[in-house]
Amino acid sequence: MLHIKPEWDREVEIEIIEDEEALNPDPYDFVYNNIPTSTNMLEEEEDCSLCHATKFKYETEGLCCKKGQIRLATPDTPPELMRLWTSNNPDARHFRQNIRFFNGHFSFTTLYCHLDRDTTDMRTAGIYTFPAHGQLYHNIHSFGNSQ
């Protein structure tokens, strides 16, 4: 008895030929050209003897602390932030697992600068962006207790 396989049951070999013109080149491929293969290190420089700031080669003396005239206060860590870092509560674990997400989303919440009203009006400027000219400030009191 002769058994013939139905059409849909036969093995079919398919050869895929990629046409050079059919492939879409990556428009951002130029980013990966000429990537350095070695790492360059800056020369060691002594820290500032007055404020212990890390300095770079050829950085002028007193750039960090105006030759000891400026002393930065070290603020205490807010108790709620300390709890999130040290506790094992579910919300603290969630915070630690998503710290990069939170940092990215809140990075501009403390930013302060003078805005140009001509370019920051959403009714006339379209997508909200803002050019910042001049000094940028970080408002430390925008988080937590402002005392």
C-alpha positions, -999 to 999 in steps of 0.1 A, spaced: 0 0 0 13 34 -10 10 62 16 12 97 3 17 126 28 -7 155 24 8 188 11 8 204 46 27 175 61 57 177 39 90 191 51 99 222 31 133 238 30 134 275 28 165 294 19 167 330 30 187 353 8 193 387 23 192 414 -4 218 441 4 194 468 -6 165 454 15 185 458 47 180 491 64 213 504 78 214 516 113 213 554 111 232 556 144 259 532 134 284 562 133 282 564 171 300 530 174 328 539 149 362 547 163 355 536 199 387 538 219 403 505 228 423 518 257 416 539 288 434 572 294 440 581 330 445 616 344 477 622 363 475 621 401 472 654 418 473 662 455 440 669 472 434 705 485 451 708 518 424 731 532 391 714 521 404 680 509 387 684 475 399 662 447 418 683 422 427 679 386 460 686 370 465 723 362 435 733 383 442 767 400 449 768 437 419 779 456 394 771 429 376 747 453 374 768 485 389 802 477 421 793 497 401 783 528 376 812 528 347 789 519 337 759 540 308 737 529 285 724 556 278 687 556 241 684 559 227 656 581 209 628 562 172 632 566 158 604 589 133 592 562 161 588 537 182 570 562 153 546 570 149 539 532 186 530 530 188 509 562 154 494 567 142 460 553 105 472 549 89 465 516 88 502 507 125 506 516 134 475 494 113 490 466 132 523 470 166 507 468 156 485 438 143 515 418 168 542 430 179 549 394 144 554 382 136 578 411 169 597 406 161 602 369 126 614 375 134 637 403 167 651 390 151 684 379 127 689 408 152 709 427 164 728 396 159 766 396 168 791 369 154 822 353 132 812 323 127 832 291 89 837 289 90 838 250 103 802 248 86 786 278 49 794 270 33 761 261 5 778 241 30 792 216 62 770 219 48 735 215 66 707 234 78 719 267 115 725 268 134 754 283 167 769 275 186 779 307 208 809 304 230 821 332 233 804 366 215 771 375 206 765 411 195 735 431 169 743 458 179 719 486 149 729 507 124 715 482 127 681 498 120 672 534 121 696 563 132 731 555 145 740 590 
